[in-house]
Amino acid sequence: MAQGDPDHEQKSGQASGTAWIAFVPAVLLFGLFLYEISGIWHPLVIFGTLGFFLWPARRIDWVRRLLYTVLGLAFLWLLWLLRGILAPLLIALTLAYIFKPVVEWLCGNTGGWRPLRLGRAFASLLVTVLLFGFLGFLGAEIGSALISQSEELARLTSGAGEAIRQAIPPSWAQNELLSNAAENIAVTVEQFVAKIPRLSQELDRTLAFAATGALGILMTLIIFYYCVKDFNRLLSDFSHRILPARFRIFAESRAGRHSVTLRRFLGGYFITSSVVFVLTLALLLAFRVRLALVLALLAAVLNIVPVIGFWVSTAVTLVVALSTGAAIGSVLLLGLGLALINVFEGNILQPRILSPRVGLHPVAVIVSMGVFGKLLGIPGILLGVPLAAIATREWEDFKERWEREEKPREDGKAGDS
């Protein structure tokens, strides 16, 4: 039947009108139902009721999209609810995603230099044994040192604000601007270090869980082996069996593009943080600063947080140096050394290693870390930069598609006029 047939247009209009007539009472009934069960609201009840009322109108394009959104939100909520049970799976999947290139290289599938062509099962087993063996050795060697140094750090920083006040020259008290600024710095440091005593407790609980949760470690190890061995097949099975065809094509194209960005970011972060850790540890040992190991580790971890990470780790390091009786001159030289390390990392390492990772203004980086940190906690702060870069890229693609679709309509209207 021709597209301009009046009978066809009349039937389409009647079908659309019928759909709207059925949809409006459904919305009213759904609102009434939510009002009646307001005392027992639960996500499963809301998701199920919304799906029940929308299902008859599922052939309407925007209703179908809404159903997909509801199902996605329900799935994410269920994952969040079961996050404690799914922790070994998520840890294993994350590690498998990071170490998959190593397995591919051992199998001779990637890299310009391919000295080995191991079987995938043996390569996966070798990576599993080396990774968890290294993590176990590292935990056994530095775990107790980190706990003891964290406890000492909490004790030393308890009087950090008073130490800063005593270190301020008396002449500053005569200047209202300088005295207020110094007092604000001391108060800010006191508020920050007030949270440090939790560090040793968190480390103690974490390592105790790692020592006593042998079953969880074993499950993570086994899941990691199978994930890194069959990573591509698991993703393919998940996308073909779970995701709808239209959404699968969209998800695979986006995942392939953003996977490269995320992997480069993680690899670059590991390299730059390792360099920062070594340089900071050497500097702290040269100045004989106590708690050198935990402070260097703090600087390496916070290296992923642009701008803020350097200032936080430097402030904690200088407070520890002041609390242990270091001279003002030594503390200033220590701060200068830390600043030089930051300049080296930001102006030499990042342009060569991490240049593809950000592409954002520093203000956007800080805001994105705050937003994702509020939504996802510590992982959101650590991964706020690549997540913001991915979100920005998606928005640019959406805007480009929108403008491309709107241009023919505007040209058509201009031609009609």
Secondary structure, DSSP 8 states (H G I E B T S, - for coil): --TT-HHHHHHHHHHHHHHHHHHHHHHHHHHHHHHHTGGG--HHHHHHHHHHHHGGGTTSHHHHHHHHHHHHHHHHHHHHHTTTTTHHHHHHHHHHHHHHHHHHHHTTSSSS-------HHHHHHHHHHHHHHHHHHHHHHHHHHHHHHHHHHHHHGGGHHHHHHHHS-GGGGG-HHHHHHHHHHHHHHHHHHTTTHHHHHHHHHHHHHHHH-HHHHHHHHHHHHHHHHSHHHHHHHHHHHTS-HHHHHHHHHHHHHHHHHHHHHHHHHHHHHHHHHHHHHHHHHHTT-TTHHHHHHHHHHHTTSTTHHHHHHHHHHHHHHHHTT--HHHHHHHHHHHHHHHHHIIIIIIIIIITTT--S-HHHHHHHHHHHHHHHSHHHHHTHHHHHHHHHHHHHHHHHHHHHHHHHHHHHHHHH-
